[in-house]
Each structure stands twice: as C-alpha cells, then as structure tokens.
C-alpha cells in the first residue's frame, strides 16, 4: 500500500463512481487488497473507539516514516481503510498532519455515502492517524 501509483488508481476508481451503489461496490472490491490482521494483533489497544464496525489500526514508525496496518470485520470499512491508508502510508507525521484528510475523502465521494455513525468512525480513524 505504499505505491503512489496505487493511490492514484484508488482515487481514480472512487472519483469515477457516479452513484452510492457504485461507490459501495468499489469499496468492497478495494477491501480485498487489505491484508488481514492476525487475531493476536486485534487487541483492545489497537481497536479504534467510536466505530460502528470493529476496526483495528496499528501505526509503526521507522526513520520518521509511518506505516499502517488495519483491519475491520466489515467489508465496507475495509475498503474505506484501504482508501485512507493509501493517502497516508509512507509519509511522516508532519506531512500527514498538513493534509486535509476530511477534504480528501470528500473529493473521493465517500462522505456523501457514509452514514452518520460510520462518519464518526472514520473521524476516529483520522484522529488516531494524525495524533498517534
């Protein structure tokens, strides 16, 4: 998930969606590229609080560069995670904090699709990514 070409592809796929149904199908397709976390990594410490679905997020830093692993019990959220992580993978915390991730997700037609409770979960994920 650290390839900028893949990021472009994910952005292009989502921006090409013209309906909620298309967006849903695209997110489910994207969910398949997110590696599953082992049960040992699905701990309370790694769990994102405030999500409608169970979501786990692991942030590791090496030489100032952040790497992310995530999983969810819901296909839709796995697709959302792929999208979010494609934006932030391999960047420094300073670069991530400069980004307007909410705006980026709006440009990808995600905010109009997500229910209010899912939006709260996405905001919790973004908070963990930018403040961890």
RAMO-V127547 format. One record per pair of residues at least 24 apart in sequence whose ideal C-beta (glycine too) atoms are under 7 Angstrom apart, sorted by the first residue. I is the first residue (numbers start at 0). J is the second residue. D is the distance in Angstrom with one decimal. If there is no record, write none. Layout:
# RAMO-V127547
I,J,D  I,J,D
This chain:
# RAMO-V127547
0,84,5.4  0,85,6.0  0,88,4.8  1,88,4.8  1,89,4.1  5,85,6.3  6,85,4.5  6,86,6.7  9,81,6.8  9,82,5.8  9,85,4.7  10,107,6.3  13,82,6.6  13,107,4.1  13,108,5.9  14,107,6.3  14,108,6.9  16,108,5.6  19,112,5.2  22,108,5.6  22,112,4.8  23,75,6.8  26,75,5.5  26,78,2.9  26,79,6.2  27,74,5.0  27,75,6.7  27,78,5.8  29,78,4.2  29,81,4.4  29,82,6.6  30,74,4.6  30,77,3.5  30,78,4.1  30,81,6.4  32,81,5.9  33,69,6.8  33,70,6.9  33,77,5.0  33,80,5.9  33,81,5.0  35,70,5.7  36,68,6.2  36,70,4.0  41,70,6.8  47,123,5.2  47,124,5.5  47,127,5.8  48,123,6.2  49,119,5.5  49,120,5.8  49,123,3.7  50,120,3.4  50,123,6.0  51,116,4.5  51,117,5.6  51,120,5.4  52,76,4.6  52,120,7.0  54,120,6.5  54,124,6.5  56,124,6.3  56,127,5.6  58,131,4.8  63,91,5.1  64,89,5.9  64,91,6.0  65,90,6.2  65,91,6.8  65,92,6.2  65,95,6.7  79,109,6.7  79,121,6.3  82,107,6.4  82,109,6.8  83,124,6.2  87,128,5.7  95,128,6.4  95,129,5.9  96,129,5.4  100,125,5.0  101,125,6.8
